[in-house]
Amino acid sequence: MAIEKQRAESLEDLVFKTRNKEYGSYMLRKKYKRHVTISLLFGLFCLSVTVGYPLITAYMNKSKLIREKEKSVTAEMLNAPKEDLPPPPPPPPPPEALLEKVKFTAPKVSEDTTIETGLQTQDDLANKGAEAPTEDVEVEVKDDKPQVIEQPQQAEIFTVVEEQPGYPGGEESRIRYLQENIKYPEEAKELGIQGKVFVTFVVEVDGSITDVRVLRGIGGGCDEEAIRVVKSMPKWVPGKQRGVPVRVQFNLPIKFTLQ
C-alpha cells in the first residue's frame, strides 16, 4: 500500500481556496513573513553599524594616541643626555687634638718683709689716745602696730515695733498711689496672669525705702513692675520704738487684676 505524502495547506491557501489567487492581496500575505524577516535583519544591521561605529572609532583613536605617546617617551629617553653627577664632597678632616698648655711663671722673692695694711697699731693708739664720739645720737622708735578702723555698725532692723511705719496720708492714699502708678505688663495681659505680688522692703529712720525684694511673685513682668512702683514711693513716716525712729522691715501685698 503506497503512502502518499500530503502537503499541509497554509493559512493563505485555505483563505483563498475559493477566491482569485491572482489578486494582489494573496501575494502580499504569501510573502509577508519573508518581508518581515528581511526588514528585521536589515534593521538590526543598521542598529549595529550605528552603535558600533563610534565605539570602534573611539577605540582605534585611543590605541593610536597610546602608541604615539609611547613612541614620544621612548624617543625622549633615547635623546636625553646623560648628566654627569658631581663627585661626592670629601670627608671632613678629623678634629685636631687640643693640647693644653700651662704657662709656669717663676715666683719672685722680695727681701722687704714690711706689709702696709693702713691700720693703726697698738702703739699708735696709745700715743694718740682713744677719742670717744661726743655727738648725741637720737633714736626715734615708732609704734608699727596695726590700727583698728572701726566701721559704723548699721542699726538693727525691727520687724515688730510700737509704732509701725506708714504711707503719708494713710492707707487710702497708699492704695490710690498704687492704682495710679501701676502699669499692667503687656505680657501678663496676653497670658491672663492675675494675683498678688508680695514685696518686702526696709523703711529707714528718715522714711526712705531701701532693700526692695519680692517674697512671692506671679511672673509675666508683674514682679518687676511691683518693685519699680515701691522704689518710686515718697518717703514714709518711719516706725518708732520707745519714741525713737528705727529701721523697720515692712511687707506689702500688691494685687494685679484684669478688668
Backbone bond lengths (Angstrom), bond angles and torsions (degrees), N, CA, C in turn:
res aa  C-N    CA-C-N  psi(-1)  N-CA   C-N-CA  omega(-1)  CA-C   N-CA-C  phi
1 M - - - 1.456 - - 1.544 107.73 -
2 A 1.272 114.92 124.72 1.480 120.05 -176.14 1.507 109.93 -81.57
3 I 1.328 112.19 135.09 1.474 118.91 178.49 1.506 108.04 -96.21
4 E 1.261 115.89 118.87 1.460 121.51 -179.89 1.526 109.09 -96.03
5 K 1.260 112.46 133.29 1.461 119.57 178.32 1.510 108.60 -88.68
6 Q 1.264 113.89 121.30 1.456 120.06 179.03 1.532 108.77 -102.83
7 R 1.291 113.59 130.28 1.472 120.08 178.54 1.510 109.20 -84.09
8 A 1.339 115.75 130.99 1.460 120.53 179.35 1.512 109.75 -72.91
9 E 1.245 115.48 131.11 1.460 120.29 -178.01 1.542 108.51 -78.47
10 S 1.330 113.00 142.62 1.475 118.82 179.06 1.518 109.49 -79.63
11 L 1.340 113.92 172.43 1.447 120.07 -179.66 1.530 110.95 -65.37
12 E 1.323 115.51 -37.03 1.462 118.79 179.52 1.524 111.22 -65.07
13 D 1.354 115.11 -40.19 1.465 117.43 179.53 1.520 111.07 -65.80
14 L 1.305 116.67 -37.08 1.456 118.88 178.47 1.521 111.87 -67.42
15 V 1.363 115.42 -38.83 1.461 118.78 -178.51 1.528 111.18 -69.63
16 F 1.334 115.45 -42.58 1.471 119.27 -176.53 1.532 111.73 -99.89
17 K 1.313 118.41 27.23 1.487 121.01 -178.67 1.515 111.23 -65.10
18 T 1.282 116.46 -40.03 1.466 120.60 -177.96 1.509 111.98 -107.24
19 R 1.346 116.38 14.02 1.449 119.81 -178.07 1.528 110.63 -117.55
20 N 1.276 113.37 176.19 1.457 119.97 -178.32 1.515 108.41 -79.56
21 K 1.347 115.58 113.06 1.459 119.92 -178.25 1.521 112.05 -80.56
22 E 1.328 114.68 -13.08 1.461 117.61 178.12 1.537 111.49 -74.83
23 Y 1.338 116.43 -7.61 1.443 120.29 -178.80 1.538 108.68 -71.35
24 G 1.294 116.53 147.15 1.462 121.08 -173.04 1.515 113.95 -62.14
25 S 1.312 117.60 -27.35 1.455 120.58 -178.38 1.517 112.02 -64.85
26 Y 1.266 118.77 -34.74 1.469 122.40 179.53 1.510 110.57 -65.50
27 M 1.345 116.04 -43.89 1.444 119.49 -178.54 1.554 110.84 -66.43
28 L 1.350 115.85 -37.66 1.466 118.74 178.86 1.525 111.45 -63.67
29 R 1.315 117.53 -44.66 1.459 121.66 179.50 1.514 110.67 -68.02
30 K 1.321 117.22 -31.01 1.461 120.68 -178.65 1.523 110.85 -68.74
31 K 1.356 116.03 -39.83 1.458 120.63 -175.40 1.544 111.99 -98.50
32 Y 1.327 118.83 11.14 1.465 121.50 -175.33 1.533 112.19 -63.55
33 K 1.322 117.34 -46.61 1.462 120.82 -177.50 1.523 111.35 -64.11
34 R 1.328 115.50 -38.79 1.460 118.55 179.77 1.510 110.80 -65.71
35 H 1.328 116.43 -43.03 1.456 119.52 179.87 1.535 111.35 -64.83
36 V 1.355 116.76 -39.72 1.468 119.43 178.89 1.524 111.36 -63.20
37 T 1.342 116.83 -41.12 1.472 121.04 -179.56 1.518 110.77 -64.39
38 I 1.341 114.61 -45.17 1.463 118.27 -179.81 1.537 110.55 -63.43
39 S 1.328 117.34 -42.67 1.464 121.01 -179.85 1.534 111.48 -63.68
40 L 1.342 116.20 -40.93 1.466 120.22 179.37 1.520 111.46 -63.80
41 L 1.344 116.18 -44.09 1.461 119.38 179.16 1.526 111.16 -64.86
42 F 1.306 117.17 -40.09 1.458 120.32 179.37 1.539 111.06 -65.76
43 G 1.332 115.29 -39.88 1.471 118.52 178.56 1.518 112.17 -64.66
44 L 1.348 115.67 -42.26 1.473 118.83 177.03 1.511 111.94 -62.41
45 F 1.323 116.15 -38.49 1.467 120.60 178.84 1.525 110.59 -63.27
46 C 1.338 115.76 -46.13 1.472 119.36 179.55 1.540 111.46 -63.33
47 L 1.347 116.49 -40.67 1.468 119.94 179.17 1.524 111.22 -64.14
48 S 1.341 115.83 -40.74 1.473 119.73 179.40 1.513 110.89 -63.22
49 V 1.338 115.45 -42.50 1.468 118.82 179.82 1.524 110.92 -65.54
50 T 1.352 115.79 -41.71 1.471 119.52 -177.62 1.535 111.67 -64.59
51 V 1.329 116.53 -41.13 1.463 120.40 -178.57 1.519 112.13 -80.97
52 G 1.305 117.00 -39.20 1.458 120.40 -173.39 1.510 114.47 -78.07
53 Y 1.335 116.87 -29.29 1.467 119.01 -176.38 1.535 111.65 -62.25
54 P 1.345 119.84 -49.74 1.482 117.84 178.69 1.520 112.91 -61.34
55 L 1.341 116.14 -37.94 1.464 118.16 -179.55 1.521 111.22 -65.38
56 I 1.340 115.55 -43.73 1.470 118.94 -179.38 1.522 110.41 -65.22
57 T 1.356 116.31 -41.00 1.474 120.21 179.59 1.531 111.16 -63.25
58 A 1.344 116.46 -44.50 1.458 119.30 179.34 1.519 111.86 -63.57
59 Y 1.332 116.39 -40.29 1.466 119.48 179.96 1.525 110.80 -64.84
60 M 1.354 116.78 -41.45 1.466 120.34 -179.82 1.525 110.74 -66.28
61 N 1.363 116.75 -40.56 1.466 118.88 178.87 1.527 111.68 -65.27
62 K 1.334 115.97 -40.15 1.468 119.76 178.57 1.519 111.42 -63.07
63 S 1.333 116.67 -43.20 1.473 119.79 178.73 1.518 110.77 -63.46
64 K 1.360 115.15 -38.20 1.463 118.80 -179.44 1.519 110.92 -65.71
65 L 1.363 116.87 -42.76 1.466 120.27 178.84 1.518 111.53 -63.44
66 I 1.347 116.17 -38.87 1.478 119.02 -179.43 1.525 110.11 -65.28
67 R 1.343 116.43 -41.37 1.466 119.57 -179.84 1.522 111.31 -65.89
68 E 1.365 116.27 -40.82 1.460 118.61 179.75 1.523 111.15 -66.84
69 K 1.338 116.58 -37.34 1.466 119.73 178.80 1.514 111.03 -65.63
70 E 1.337 116.63 -41.77 1.470 119.89 178.77 1.519 110.65 -62.91
71 K 1.359 116.48 -40.25 1.464 119.35 179.81 1.526 110.90 -64.42
72 S 1.369 117.12 -42.68 1.459 119.75 -178.29 1.525 110.95 -66.18
73 V 1.340 117.14 -38.99 1.469 119.57 178.81 1.506 111.09 -65.74
74 T 1.343 115.37 -40.65 1.476 118.85 179.55 1.519 110.80 -65.04
75 A 1.351 115.66 -39.11 1.460 118.89 -179.69 1.519 110.55 -67.26
76 E 1.329 117.50 -40.01 1.457 120.04 179.46 1.520 111.05 -65.31
77 M 1.317 116.21 -39.43 1.465 118.76 179.63 1.521 111.21 -66.96
78 L 1.351 116.62 -34.91 1.463 118.75 179.53 1.517 111.30 -72.67
79 N 1.331 116.79 -35.98 1.459 120.26 -176.71 1.521 113.20 -83.61
80 A 1.334 118.19 -15.35 1.458 119.48 -177.05 1.518 110.37 -67.77
81 P 1.344 117.62 125.30 1.475 119.30 179.49 1.522 110.79 -72.33
82 K 1.284 112.88 148.58 1.457 118.43 178.48 1.525 109.05 -78.02
83 E 1.307 115.47 125.11 1.457 120.16 179.78 1.518 109.71 -84.64
84 D 1.339 113.49 134.46 1.465 118.94 177.48 1.519 108.93 -80.89
85 L 1.274 114.58 118.84 1.451 119.24 179.62 1.516 109.95 -73.58
86 P 1.331 117.67 138.20 1.476 119.23 179.19 1.521 109.83 -67.29
87 P 1.311 116.53 147.78 1.475 119.48 179.35 1.521 110.36 -65.42
88 P 1.300 116.48 148.24 1.471 119.24 179.26 1.520 110.44 -64.47
89 P 1.331 117.22 147.00 1.472 119.58 -179.51 1.516 110.51 -65.72
90 P 1.313 116.56 148.83 1.477 119.64 -179.93 1.514 110.33 -67.22
91 P 1.299 117.45 150.49 1.478 120.51 179.79 1.524 109.90 -65.77
92 P 1.307 117.34 146.45 1.479 119.55 179.70 1.516 111.14 -64.94
93 P 1.302 116.38 146.30 1.478 119.21 179.68 1.516 111.12 -66.78
94 P 1.300 117.03 148.46 1.480 119.76 179.59 1.534 110.03 -65.16
95 P 1.319 116.93 145.25 1.482 119.15 -179.99 1.509 111.44 -63.94
96 E 1.310 112.93 137.61 1.455 118.16 179.65 1.525 110.63 -71.15
97 A 1.269 114.17 142.46 1.468 119.62 178.84 1.527 109.17 -69.99
98 L 1.299 114.02 126.92 1.454 120.17 -179.80 1.522 109.61 -85.09
99 L 1.287 113.85 125.16 1.460 119.47 -179.96 1.517 108.70 -101.10
100 E 1.272 115.26 125.24 1.449 120.75 177.47 1.532 109.18 -80.45
101 K 1.312 112.41 123.12 1.461 117.92 -179.64 1.518 109.28 -113.40
102 V 1.279 116.97 126.88 1.456 123.70 179.73 1.522 108.42 -116.09
103 K 1.327 113.15 121.10 1.457 117.95 179.80 1.522 109.44 -89.41
104 F 1.283 115.23 124.07 1.461 121.37 -179.15 1.517 108.42 -99.42
105 T 1.320 114.75 124.28 1.473 119.91 178.39 1.520 108.67 -110.73
106 A 1.258 115.75 126.36 1.474 120.81 -177.99 1.518 109.56 -72.26
107 P 1.313 118.20 135.15 1.470 120.80 179.31 1.527 111.54 -72.08
108 K 1.348 113.64 147.66 1.459 119.62 177.80 1.518 109.52 -99.31
109 V 1.273 117.16 132.61 1.464 123.19 -179.09 1.520 108.43 -96.82
110 S 1.349 116.80 124.14 1.467 121.67 179.31 1.521 109.21 -108.60
111 E 1.313 116.29 139.91 1.461 120.90 -179.05 1.520 112.52 -81.95
112 D 1.381 118.98 -17.37 1.461 122.15 -178.28 1.518 109.03 -80.47
113 T 1.318 118.73 116.33 1.467 123.60 -176.46 1.512 112.38 -100.81
114 T 1.363 116.76 5.76 1.461 119.51 -178.86 1.515 109.41 -80.88
115 I 1.292 114.41 129.10 1.465 119.91 -179.67 1.511 108.44 -116.58
116 E 1.323 116.46 120.91 1.450 121.09 179.09 1.518 108.87 -89.89
117 T 1.305 115.39 118.49 1.453 120.22 -179.17 1.513 112.25 -106.93
118 G 1.331 117.70 -15.57 1.457 120.37 -178.75 1.508 113.16 79.84
119 L 1.357 118.64 5.24 1.450 123.07 -179.84 1.524 109.22 -101.71
120 Q 1.334 114.88 146.76 1.467 119.32 178.67 1.518 110.33 -79.03
121 T 1.312 115.00 140.41 1.457 120.62 179.71 1.514 109.62 -84.03
122 Q 1.318 114.90 173.82 1.458 120.48 -179.51 1.523 111.04 -65.35
123 D 1.365 116.73 -33.99 1.462 120.31 179.33 1.523 111.46 -67.06
124 D 1.359 115.08 -40.14 1.475 118.48 179.29 1.516 110.98 -62.48
125 L 1.317 115.08 -40.10 1.462 117.90 179.67 1.522 111.69 -66.53
126 A 1.348 116.06 -35.31 1.465 119.35 -179.80 1.519 110.92 -68.84
127 N 1.341 117.22 -36.30 1.453 120.10 -179.92 1.530 112.20 -71.75
128 K 1.341 116.37 -43.95 1.457 119.65 -176.84 1.520 113.04 -80.60
129 G 1.313 116.28 -29.51 1.469 118.87 -177.18 1.518 110.77 84.20
130 A 1.279 114.96 140.90 1.463 119.40 -178.90 1.508 109.60 -84.48
131 E 1.324 115.73 126.17 1.452 122.03 179.64 1.511 109.49 -103.95
132 A 1.311 116.33 125.39 1.472 121.06 -179.95 1.515 109.05 -87.98
133 P 1.284 119.47 147.64 1.471 121.36 179.03 1.517 109.73 -66.11
134 T 1.333 113.03 139.44 1.458 119.32 -176.84 1.523 112.56 -103.62
135 E 1.384 117.48 -7.95 1.465 119.38 -179.35 1.516 110.14 -74.29
136 D 1.360 113.74 142.80 1.460 119.39 175.45 1.520 108.73 -89.42
137 V 1.283 116.06 126.31 1.469 121.55 -179.69 1.509 108.49 -102.41
138 E 1.328 114.89 120.31 1.451 119.61 179.31 1.516 110.13 -99.24
139 V 1.295 116.32 129.76 1.473 122.61 179.81 1.515 107.76 -112.44
140 E 1.336 115.07 121.33 1.467 120.11 -179.40 1.520 108.73 -98.62
141 V 1.279 116.23 123.84 1.475 122.10 -179.01 1.516 108.06 -102.99
142 K 1.318 115.07 124.23 1.463 121.02 179.10 1.514 109.97 -105.52
143 D 1.251 115.14 141.37 1.467 121.29 177.91 1.527 108.36 -87.38
144 D 1.343 117.05 108.80 1.464 122.43 -177.02 1.511 112.71 -95.53
145 K 1.303 117.49 22.87 1.468 118.97 179.44 1.525 109.66 -68.38
146 P 1.348 117.60 138.76 1.477 119.23 -179.98 1.520 111.04 -62.98
147 Q 1.315 114.54 134.54 1.449 119.94 179.24 1.529 110.16 -85.06
148 V 1.259 116.59 137.13 1.455 122.88 -179.70 1.512 108.24 -92.58
149 I 1.343 115.90 118.92 1.461 121.55 178.73 1.516 108.08 -96.53
150 E 1.261 114.22 118.14 1.458 118.73 -178.51 1.523 109.67 -84.61
151 Q 1.329 115.15 124.23 1.445 120.59 177.52 1.521 109.26 -92.45
152 P 1.305 114.92 139.06 1.471 116.93 179.87 1.514 111.05 -65.03
153 Q 1.276 115.63 128.89 1.450 121.01 179.60 1.521 110.09 -81.48
154 Q 1.339 114.29 136.89 1.449 118.72 177.84 1.524 110.03 -71.90
155 A 1.322 114.09 146.06 1.461 119.13 -178.77 1.526 110.04 -66.50
156 E 1.285 115.39 154.92 1.453 121.74 -179.07 1.523 110.36 -68.22
157 I 1.333 115.09 143.06 1.463 120.99 177.94 1.529 108.05 -96.85
158 F 1.340 116.28 121.91 1.456 121.77 179.74 1.530 109.64 -95.08
159 T 1.302 114.72 148.77 1.461 120.76 173.16 1.524 111.71 -105.89
160 V 1.319 116.09 -28.45 1.473 121.23 176.85 1.528 107.77 -129.57
161 V 1.322 116.81 124.44 1.464 121.62 -179.87 1.534 108.44 -133.52
162 E 1.302 113.27 169.98 1.467 118.66 -179.12 1.532 110.85 -67.68
163 E 1.339 117.25 -42.31 1.455 121.51 178.38 1.538 108.42 -119.64
164 Q 1.330 117.05 109.27 1.456 121.39 -178.16 1.530 110.60 -70.68
165 P 1.343 117.57 147.22 1.462 119.69 175.88 1.525 110.00 -67.88
166 G 1.314 116.70 156.30 1.458 120.92 -178.08 1.512 112.19 -148.93
167 Y 1.334 114.45 157.67 1.455 120.70 178.01 1.536 108.88 -72.22
168 P 1.329 117.89 139.56 1.479 118.69 -179.97 1.529 110.64 -63.45
169 G 1.305 116.58 124.53 1.451 121.51 -178.18 1.508 113.35 102.77
170 G 1.353 117.55 -9.16 1.437 120.59 176.17 1.523 113.83 96.68
171 E 1.336 114.76 -174.53 1.458 122.39 -175.40 1.523 111.99 -64.77
172 E 1.332 117.72 -39.12 1.461 120.09 -178.65 1.527 111.24 -65.68
173 S 1.321 117.31 -39.30 1.472 120.42 178.23 1.532 110.84 -64.20
174 R 1.348 115.74 -39.59 1.474 118.52 178.67 1.526 111.32 -64.17
175 I 1.358 118.10 -44.12 1.465 121.42 179.48 1.525 110.56 -63.03
176 R 1.338 116.92 -41.05 1.463 120.57 179.83 1.526 110.81 -65.92
177 Y 1.337 116.41 -38.10 1.471 120.00 178.45 1.535 110.93 -63.20
178 L 1.344 115.99 -43.64 1.463 119.23 179.81 1.518 111.41 -64.93
179 Q 1.333 118.34 -41.83 1.455 121.35 -179.62 1.529 111.91 -64.67
180 E 1.319 117.25 -35.06 1.447 120.41 -177.01 1.528 113.12 -81.59
181 N 1.312 117.79 -23.34 1.475 120.29 -172.86 1.515 113.91 -107.53
182 I 1.326 118.49 -20.68 1.468 119.43 -178.86 1.528 109.28 -75.96
183 K 1.333 116.53 130.60 1.462 123.66 174.84 1.523 108.46 -110.69
184 Y 1.324 115.53 118.97 1.467 119.74 -176.23 1.535 109.08 -66.18
185 P 1.327 118.93 123.82 1.473 120.88 -178.16 1.529 111.45 -62.47
186 E 1.357 115.86 143.19 1.467 120.80 -179.27 1.525 111.03 -65.70
187 E 1.337 116.08 -36.80 1.477 119.07 179.72 1.523 110.84 -62.65
188 A 1.353 116.42 -41.48 1.463 119.95 178.70 1.528 110.92 -66.47
189 K 1.336 117.13 -35.36 1.464 119.83 177.08 1.519 111.47 -63.87
190 E 1.349 116.57 -45.38 1.462 120.22 -178.28 1.519 111.75 -65.11
191 L 1.327 116.88 -36.52 1.468 120.69 -178.23 1.522 112.28 -89.90
192 G 1.326 117.74 -5.70 1.465 120.56 -179.90 1.514 113.41 68.33
193 I 1.321 117.74 38.09 1.469 121.72 -177.34 1.522 109.11 -86.08
194 Q 1.340 116.38 129.94 1.458 123.86 176.66 1.532 108.70 -137.70
195 G 1.328 116.34 159.85 1.458 119.99 176.24 1.515 111.39 144.60
196 K 1.346 115.14 -168.37 1.451 122.39 -177.32 1.527 110.23 -109.72
197 V 1.317 115.07 137.36 1.461 122.74 173.58 1.532 107.09 -108.26
198 F 1.329 117.23 120.13 1.457 122.15 -179.00 1.537 108.49 -94.33
199 V 1.341 115.31 116.57 1.458 122.60 -177.58 1.522 108.82 -112.27
200 T 1.331 116.53 138.66 1.466 121.97 175.91 1.513 108.51 -119.98
201 F 1.349 116.60 144.33 1.464 121.88 -179.95 1.522 108.42 -156.52
202 V 1.332 115.51 170.23 1.463 122.35 -178.63 1.528 108.02 -112.04
203 V 1.323 115.71 127.47 1.471 121.96 173.40 1.520 106.84 -93.21
204 E 1.338 116.22 113.43 1.452 120.92 -176.67 1.533 110.44 -74.26
205 V 1.355 114.99 174.95 1.469 120.26 -177.71 1.523 111.75 -66.87
206 D 1.370 117.06 -21.79 1.463 119.17 177.60 1.520 111.82 -95.95
207 G 1.357 117.94 5.05 1.447 121.78 177.66 1.517 114.33 91.79
208 S 1.349 118.98 -5.84 1.463 120.58 178.63 1.530 110.50 -73.86
209 I 1.332 115.54 157.89 1.470 122.33 -175.65 1.520 108.61 -107.96
210 T 1.334 116.41 128.33 1.464 122.50 179.71 1.522 109.61 -135.32
211 D 1.358 114.39 168.78 1.464 122.84 174.24 1.545 110.94 52.70
212 V 1.351 116.08 56.60 1.470 120.97 -179.58 1.521 108.63 -83.90
213 R 1.331 116.50 124.88 1.462 122.31 -179.34 1.524 109.86 -140.52
214 V 1.341 115.49 160.22 1.470 121.89 177.57 1.524 108.43 -100.33
215 L 1.312 116.01 122.05 1.468 120.23 176.26 1.527 111.17 -80.73
216 R 1.324 116.71 -43.70 1.465 121.33 178.54 1.520 108.24 -148.08
217 G 1.324 116.29 122.40 1.452 121.06 -177.05 1.516 112.45 -114.43
218 I 1.353 113.73 177.14 1.472 120.04 179.92 1.523 111.36 -123.38
219 G 1.344 118.74 -4.31 1.458 121.57 176.76 1.513 112.58 78.63
220 G 1.328 114.70 -170.66 1.452 121.16 179.50 1.517 113.98 69.62
221 G 1.334 118.41 19.39 1.452 121.73 -178.54 1.519 113.83 88.53
222 C 1.351 118.15 -5.37 1.466 120.60 -179.35 1.529 111.51 -69.27
223 D 1.349 117.75 -35.74 1.462 120.71 -179.27 1.536 110.29 -62.64
224 E 1.345 116.30 -46.69 1.460 119.79 -179.22 1.528 111.46 -64.84
225 E 1.344 117.04 -37.29 1.459 120.39 179.98 1.532 110.91 -66.89
226 A 1.338 117.13 -38.12 1.463 120.16 178.43 1.527 111.04 -64.76
227 I 1.342 117.18 -41.84 1.466 120.41 178.50 1.529 110.20 -63.76
228 R 1.329 116.56 -41.16 1.466 119.54 -179.42 1.533 112.02 -62.09
229 V 1.324 116.69 -44.07 1.464 120.30 -177.44 1.523 110.41 -67.59
230 V 1.344 117.96 -40.12 1.466 120.32 -179.15 1.527 110.53 -66.20
231 K 1.324 117.75 -40.09 1.460 120.34 179.69 1.530 111.76 -65.94
232 S 1.331 116.62 -28.69 1.469 119.58 -178.30 1.525 113.09 -86.88
233 M 1.350 118.80 1.58 1.472 120.89 179.71 1.530 111.38 -65.86
234 P 1.318 117.37 150.90 1.478 119.88 173.14 1.527 110.08 -70.49
235 K 1.323 116.26 170.98 1.469 120.65 -178.65 1.524 110.64 -63.42
236 W 1.334 114.74 138.37 1.461 121.27 178.39 1.539 109.86 -86.88
237 V 1.309 112.94 171.34 1.469 119.56 169.81 1.531 106.57 -82.38
238 P 1.345 119.55 116.66 1.461 120.22 -173.54 1.525 112.22 -65.74
239 G 1.337 114.89 155.26 1.454 120.62 175.20 1.516 111.06 -77.18
240 K 1.330 115.61 157.81 1.460 120.02 -177.09 1.520 110.37 -131.60
241 Q 1.318 114.70 144.87 1.447 122.70 174.75 1.524 107.33 -127.98
242 R 1.361 116.41 114.40 1.474 122.94 -176.13 1.527 110.78 59.92
243 G 1.328 114.55 35.19 1.456 119.88 176.77 1.508 115.30 82.76
244 V 1.355 118.84 1.80 1.470 122.78 -177.84 1.527 108.53 -111.10
245 P 1.369 118.60 129.96 1.467 119.73 177.54 1.531 111.20 -61.56
246 V 1.314 116.46 135.50 1.468 122.56 -179.66 1.528 108.62 -134.76
247 R 1.329 114.34 167.75 1.471 120.98 176.27 1.527 108.49 -82.51
248 V 1.346 115.38 132.49 1.462 120.00 -175.05 1.529 108.82 -130.58
249 Q 1.353 115.17 132.92 1.464 121.54 173.14 1.525 108.15 -81.43
250 F 1.363 116.24 128.20 1.461 120.55 -175.40 1.525 108.85 -128.55
251 N 1.326 116.09 134.59 1.468 122.99 177.65 1.523 109.26 -107.98
252 L 1.355 115.73 132.49 1.464 120.15 -175.41 1.530 109.57 -131.97
253 P 1.358 118.70 118.73 1.478 120.25 174.42 1.533 109.86 -85.22
254 I 1.341 116.55 134.55 1.465 122.99 177.82 1.529 107.74 -119.97
255 K 1.308 118.21 120.42 1.443 122.93 -174.55 1.519 111.18 -96.78
256 F 1.350 116.17 131.11 1.466 123.42 176.70 1.521 107.45 -110.34
257 T 1.348 115.88 120.63 1.468 121.75 -177.20 1.519 109.24 -133.78
258 L 1.334 115.72 129.74 1.470 120.95 176.45 1.528 108.74 -84.75
259 Q 1.316 115.61 136.62 1.464 120.61 178.85 1.523 110.52 -109.02
